[in-house]
Amino acid sequence: MYPFVSITEDQVVSLAFYGLDYDQNNSQDGYVAGKDWYLYAGALKAPMEGDEWDFRIVDPTPLHTVTAYEESSGDTHALHDFFETVMSPDGSWMGIAYQENVGLHPFEENEEQRYIKFIRGDMASSHSVVNNSEDNSVEMPYFAIEELILASRNLYE
């Protein structure tokens, strides 16, 4: 939901979005209370027709958990549309600004408190999850976008 695309001059295309795995926790019950939304992202260098995106969860903290009200009403707009990605001019890193819902809102019925989060990750060409922050750190969440680059091609082949 709410995808955001960024493109660099070096033909790196990134796509980030809010996502929900209907089959999470080995269930097959669809959009039900208790299921978590996450921030997903993927990137391709010089994408071509037929390439497959390998989207990954880039922040392990759920952005939102489906409520009973949302399940009964089919409301999928809890995360609204605040979302943006940016790539560095040299394509070495990517940043994402997005929304996280935490706890019930004190005066808006069936709404959560909304917070804006920012994460940044460095680009590379291999897959691996890296977290440079210590558990007790108050730093922004860090993700290694190296897990996002799926295809790299020599444009002069």
Secondary structure, DSSP 8 states (H G I E B T S, - for coil): ---EEEE-TT-EEEEEEEEE-TTGGG----S-TT-EEEEEEEEEES--TT-----EEEEEEEEEE--HHHHHHT---TTTT-EEEEE-TTSSEEEEEEEEEEEE-SSSTT-EEEEEEEEEEE--SS------S-TT--S--B--GGGTB-----TT-
